[in-house]
Amino acid sequence: MSLPAVPAAESPAGSAAGLLPVEPARDPYHVYLDSLTSPESRRTMRGCLDRLAKLLTGDENATGAGQPWHLLRYEHTVRIRTMLTDQGWSAAYVNKHLVALRRVLKEAWRLGQTTAEDFARAADLAPVRQSRLPTGHHVPPEVVGAALAACDDSPAGVRDAALIAVLYSTGCRRAELGGLELPDYDPGARSLRVRGKRDKERLVYLTTDAIGLVERWLAVRGNAPGALFSPISKAGRVRVRDGRPVGLTGQGIADILARRLGAAGAARRTAHDFRRTFIGELLDAGVDLATAQALVGHSSPATTARYDRRPERTRREAVDRLRLPAPRPLA
């Protein structure tokens, strides 16, 4: 599907330089990404804008940098929305791309490259609505135990056991786990100070068993300021930069889980599977929705409620009350 023609010589802000190269400091793409507070957010939204650029140009090598975002009008953005839904992606994934599109358009307006009216019209896109069950898998306690048993006594094994324990005890996101610093850990309070989406801080708490594994890891890591969880070299040394341990990336955490679960003979699980399991276990234990929401850092209780397994169990138990009649011919 192609877009309506974008006038190459027309600049909505009144300039005839609509498609001239834009320096990074005035490129809405770079300005938007620079405004994001976490590396994970920048990586995610850069991917969205680059995919949009590939869709719009038909060029697999295209990125969002240097694109004429300021020339997009409502007739273009509404077609972009249709192109995204035609990809067969989930509503959440499509809406993430629409957020990136609206934000890059807003930066074009802030930079004086488009008018307020043109921006308001182009950004006036309804989110895609869809009702889907939460994706992912439950992580049973026996799988967690097997993964912990697969962690040996090497520095990497000690780190991985602590990381898995923290994931299971807190339901942290990958980016939150990778962003933890040593001062965020308070063994006396059994707490971690976590920086979540939109740089919101919250406290999460560790089980006593998890504390023991974290303390064991810290004996290997040392007390240098820096990231709480760090990559380990093949020589078994914590990776540092300027004397400070560097943090694990989201992909690094995913690789650790894949390696330890694979060694345990368990099916693949993601950090988000640990997160959904944490929420489900809290609600099953009778923890109120507001407390569960606060612990996992959701902005809306409705998001937390989607992981509540109790309604599903109630429906299953209701069906279990039925009995299929025995096969018997009519008289």
C-alpha positions as CSV (number, residue, x, y, z in Angstrom):
1,M,0.0,0.0,0.0
2,S,1.4,3.4,-1.0
3,L,1.0,6.7,0.7
4,P,-0.7,9.7,-0.9
5,A,2.0,11.9,-2.5
6,V,4.0,14.0,-0.1
7,P,4.9,17.3,-1.9
8,A,8.7,17.2,-2.0
9,A,9.2,21.0,-2.5
10,E,6.6,22.0,0.1
11,S,7.6,22.8,3.7
12,P,4.6,23.2,6.0
13,A,6.5,25.8,8.0
14,G,6.8,28.0,5.0
15,S,10.2,27.0,3.7
16,A,11.0,25.5,0.3
17,A,13.6,23.3,1.9
18,G,11.3,20.4,2.8
19,L,13.6,17.6,1.9
20,L,17.1,19.2,2.4
21,P,19.4,17.2,4.8
22,V,18.6,18.0,8.4
23,E,21.4,18.3,11.0
24,P,20.9,15.9,13.9
25,A,20.2,18.7,16.3
26,R,17.2,19.7,14.3
27,D,16.1,16.2,13.2
28,P,12.8,15.3,15.0
29,Y,14.0,11.7,15.0
30,H,17.2,12.4,17.0
31,V,15.5,15.1,19.2
32,Y,12.8,12.7,20.2
33,L,15.1,9.8,20.9
34,D,17.4,12.1,23.0
35,S,14.4,13.1,25.1
36,L,13.9,9.5,26.3
37,T,15.3,8.8,29.7
38,S,16.3,5.1,29.4
39,P,18.5,3.2,26.9
40,E,15.7,0.6,26.6
41,S,13.2,3.2,25.7
42,R,15.5,4.7,23.1
43,R,16.2,1.2,21.6
44,T,12.5,0.4,21.5
45,M,11.4,3.7,19.9
46,R,14.3,3.8,17.5
47,G,13.2,0.4,16.3
48,C,9.6,1.7,15.8
49,L,10.7,4.7,13.8
50,D,13.1,2.8,11.7
51,R,10.4,0.2,10.9
52,L,8.0,3.1,9.9
53,A,10.7,4.5,7.6
54,K,11.2,1.1,6.0
55,L,7.4,0.7,5.5
56,L,7.0,4.2,4.0
57,T,10.0,4.1,1.7
58,G,10.1,0.5,0.7
59,D,13.8,0.6,1.5
60,E,15.0,-2.2,3.8
61,N,18.1,-0.1,4.7
62,A,16.1,3.0,5.6
63,T,16.1,4.5,9.1
64,G,14.1,7.3,10.7
65,A,17.0,9.7,10.5
66,G,16.7,12.5,8.0
67,Q,13.2,11.5,6.9
68,P,10.7,14.3,6.1
69,W,8.5,13.7,9.1
70,H,7.4,17.3,9.1
71,L,5.7,16.9,5.7
72,L,3.2,14.2,6.9
73,R,-0.4,15.3,7.0
74,Y,-3.5,13.6,8.3
75,E,-4.1,11.8,5.0
76,H,-0.7,10.3,5.3
77,T,-0.8,9.3,9.0
78,V,-4.3,7.7,8.7
79,R,-2.9,5.6,5.8
80,I,0.2,4.7,8.0
81,R,-2.2,3.5,10.7
82,T,-3.9,1.2,8.1
83,M,-0.5,-0.1,6.9
84,L,0.5,-1.0,10.5
85,T,-2.7,-2.9,11.2
86,D,-2.3,-4.7,7.9
87,Q,1.0,-6.2,9.2
88,G,-0.9,-8.5,11.4
89,W,0.7,-7.2,14.6
90,S,-1.0,-7.1,18.0
91,A,-2.8,-3.9,18.9
92,A,-0.2,-3.1,21.6
93,Y,2.6,-3.4,19.1
94,V,0.8,-1.2,16.5
95,N,-0.1,1.4,19.1
96,K,3.6,1.6,20.2
97,H,4.5,2.6,16.6
98,L,1.7,5.1,16.6
99,V,3.0,6.6,19.8
100,A,6.5,6.9,18.2
101,L,4.9,8.6,15.1
102,R,2.9,11.1,17.2
103,R,6.0,12.0,19.3
104,V,8.2,12.5,16.3
105,L,5.5,14.7,14.7
106,K,5.4,16.7,18.0
107,E,9.1,17.3,17.9
108,A,8.8,18.5,14.3
109,W,6.2,21.0,15.6
110,R,8.4,22.0,18.5
111,L,11.3,22.6,16.1
112,G,9.2,25.0,14.1
113,Q,9.1,22.7,11.1
114,T,5.3,22.3,10.9
115,T,2.3,24.3,12.1
116,A,0.4,23.6,15.3
117,E,-2.8,22.9,13.2
118,D,-1.1,20.5,10.8
119,F,0.5,18.7,13.8
120,A,-2.8,18.4,15.6
121,R,-4.5,17.0,12.6
122,A,-1.8,14.5,11.7
123,A,-1.5,13.2,15.2
124,D,-5.2,12.8,15.7
125,L,-5.2,9.0,15.3
126,A,-7.4,6.7,17.3
127,P,-5.5,3.8,19.0
128,V,-6.1,0.3,17.7
129,R,-8.6,-1.5,19.9
130,Q,-8.2,-5.2,20.5
131,S,-9.0,-7.7,23.3
132,R,-6.3,-10.4,23.7
133,L,-5.3,-12.6,26.6
134,P,-1.9,-11.8,28.1
135,T,0.9,-13.4,26.2
136,G,3.6,-15.5,27.8
137,H,3.8,-18.5,30.1
138,H,3.6,-19.3,33.8
139,V,6.9,-20.1,35.5
140,P,6.2,-23.0,38.0
141,P,8.3,-23.1,41.1
142,E,9.9,-26.4,40.0
143,V,11.2,-24.7,36.9
144,V,12.7,-21.9,38.9
145,G,14.3,-24.4,41.2
146,A,15.8,-26.3,38.3
147,A,17.2,-23.1,36.8
148,L,18.8,-22.3,40.1
149,A,20.3,-25.8,40.3
150,A,21.8,-25.3,36.8
151,C,23.8,-22.3,38.1
152,D,27.3,-23.6,39.1
153,D,29.7,-22.0,41.5
154,S,31.6,-20.0,38.9
155,P,31.3,-16.2,39.1
156,A,28.7,-16.3,36.2
157,G,26.8,-19.0,37.9
158,V,26.7,-17.1,41.2
159,R,25.5,-14.0,39.4
160,D,22.9,-15.9,37.4
161,A,21.4,-17.5,40.5
162,A,21.0,-14.1,42.2
163,L,19.5,-12.6,39.0
164,I,16.9,-15.4,38.7
165,A,16.1,-15.0,42.4
166,V,15.5,-11.3,42.0
167,L,13.4,-11.8,38.9
168,Y,11.2,-14.3,40.7
169,S,11.0,-12.3,43.9
170,T,10.2,-8.9,42.3
171,G,8.8,-9.3,38.8
172,C,11.1,-6.5,37.6
173,R,11.3,-5.7,33.9
174,R,14.6,-6.5,32.1
175,A,15.5,-2.8,31.8
176,E,14.8,-2.2,35.5
177,L,17.1,-5.1,36.4
178,G,19.9,-4.0,34.2
179,G,19.6,-0.4,35.6
180,L,20.1,-1.4,39.2
181,E,23.1,0.1,41.0
182,L,24.8,-1.1,44.1
183,P,23.3,1.7,46.3
184,D,19.8,0.6,45.2
185,Y,20.2,-2.5,47.3
186,D,19.3,-2.3,51.0
187,P,19.8,-5.6,52.7
188,G,18.4,-4.4,56.0
189,A,15.1,-3.5,54.5
190,R,15.4,-6.4,51.9
191,S,14.6,-3.8,49.3
192,L,15.7,-2.6,45.9
193,R,15.1,0.9,44.5
194,V,13.9,0.4,40.9
195,R,13.6,3.0,38.2
196,G,10.8,2.1,35.9
197,K,9.1,3.5,32.9
198,R,9.1,7.3,32.6
199,D,11.9,7.3,35.3
200,K,9.4,6.5,38.1
201,E,11.1,5.1,41.2
202,R,9.6,2.4,43.4
203,L,10.7,0.0,46.1
204,V,10.5,-3.8,45.6
205,Y,11.3,-6.4,48.2
206,L,13.3,-9.6,48.2
207,T,12.5,-12.9,49.9
208,T,15.1,-14.0,52.5
209,D,16.3,-16.8,50.2
210,A,16.9,-14.3,47.4
211,I,18.8,-12.0,49.8
212,G,21.2,-14.9,50.5
213,L,21.9,-15.4,46.8
214,V,22.4,-11.7,46.2
215,E,24.8,-11.5,49.1
216,R,26.7,-14.5,47.7
217,W,26.9,-12.6,44.4
218,L,28.1,-9.4,46.0
219,A,31.0,-11.3,47.6
220,V,32.1,-12.1,44.0
221,R,31.3,-8.7,42.6
222,G,32.9,-6.6,45.3
223,N,31.8,-3.3,46.7
224,A,32.8,-0.9,43.9
225,P,30.0,1.6,43.0
226,G,28.3,0.7,39.7
227,A,25.8,-1.7,38.3
228,L,24.4,-4.4,40.6
229,F,24.5,-7.1,37.9
230,S,27.3,-7.0,35.3
231,P,28.7,-9.1,32.5
232,I,31.4,-11.6,33.3
233,S,34.4,-12.1,31.1
234,K,35.6,-15.6,30.0
235,A,38.3,-15.2,32.7
236,G,35.6,-14.9,35.3
237,R,36.1,-11.2,36.0
238,V,33.3,-8.6,36.4
239,R,33.4,-6.2,33.4
240,V,34.1,-2.6,34.4
241,R,34.4,0.8,32.7
242,D,36.4,3.5,34.5
243,G,36.6,1.3,37.5
244,R,32.8,0.8,37.8
245,P,31.0,-2.4,37.0
246,V,28.8,-1.9,33.9
247,G,25.2,-3.1,33.7
248,L,23.7,-6.0,31.8
249,T,21.7,-5.2,28.7
250,G,18.2,-6.5,28.2
251,Q,19.5,-9.0,25.7
252,G,22.1,-10.1,28.1
253,I,19.5,-10.9,30.7
254,A,17.5,-12.8,28.1
255,D,20.6,-14.8,27.1
256,I,21.2,-15.7,30.8
257,L,17.7,-17.0,31.2
258,A,17.8,-19.0,28.0
259,R,21.2,-20.6,28.9
260,R,20.2,-21.6,32.5
261,L,16.7,-22.8,31.6
262,G,18.2,-24.8,28.7
263,A,20.8,-26.4,31.0
264,A,17.9,-27.3,33.4
265,G,16.0,-29.0,30.5
266,A,13.1,-26.5,30.9
267,A,11.2,-24.8,28.1
268,R,12.2,-21.2,27.2
269,R,10.9,-18.5,29.5
270,T,11.3,-14.7,29.3
271,A,11.8,-12.1,31.9
272,H,8.2,-11.0,31.2
273,D,7.1,-14.6,32.0
274,F,8.7,-14.2,35.5
275,R,6.9,-10.8,35.8
276,R,3.4,-12.2,34.9
277,T,4.0,-15.2,37.2
278,F,4.9,-12.8,40.1
279,I,1.7,-10.8,39.6
280,G,-0.4,-14.0,39.3
281,E,1.1,-15.4,42.5
282,L,0.5,-12.2,44.4
283,L,-3.2,-12.0,43.4
284,D,-3.6,-15.8,44.1
285,A,-2.3,-15.2,47.6
286,G,-5.0,-12.6,48.2
287,V,-2.8,-9.5,47.8
288,D,-5.0,-6.5,46.8
289,L,-4.8,-5.2,43.3
290,A,-3.5,-1.7,44.4
291,T,-0.5,-3.3,46.2
292,A,0.3,-5.6,43.3
293,Q,0.1,-2.6,40.9
294,A,2.5,-0.6,43.1
295,L,5.0,-3.5,43.4
296,V,5.2,-4.0,39.6
297,G,5.1,-0.3,38.6
298,H,2.0,-0.4,36.4
299,S,0.4,3.0,35.7
300,S,-3.1,1.6,35.7
301,P,-4.6,-1.1,37.8
302,A,-6.4,-2.4,34.7
303,T,-3.0,-3.5,33.3
304,T,-2.3,-5.4,36.5
305,A,-5.8,-7.0,36.5
306,R,-5.1,-8.5,33.1
307,Y,-2.7,-10.9,34.8
308,D,-5.2,-12.1,37.4
309,R,-5.6,-15.9,37.0
310,R,-8.6,-16.1,39.5
311,P,-11.4,-15.4,37.0
312,E,-10.0,-18.0,34.7
313,R,-9.9,-20.6,37.5
314,T,-13.5,-19.7,38.5
315,R,-14.7,-20.2,34.9
316,R,-12.8,-23.6,34.7
317,E,-14.4,-24.7,38.0
318,A,-17.8,-23.7,36.7
319,V,-17.4,-25.9,33.6
320,D,-16.1,-28.7,35.8
321,R,-19.5,-28.9,37.5
322,L,-21.0,-30.1,34.2
323,R,-21.1,-33.8,33.3
324,L,-21.2,-35.1,29.8
325,P,-24.1,-37.5,29.5
326,A,-23.2,-41.2,29.0
327,P,-23.6,-42.5,25.4
328,R,-27.1,-44.1,25.2
329,P,-29.4,-44.6,22.2
330,L,-32.8,-43.1,22.3
331,A,-35.5,-45.6,23.2
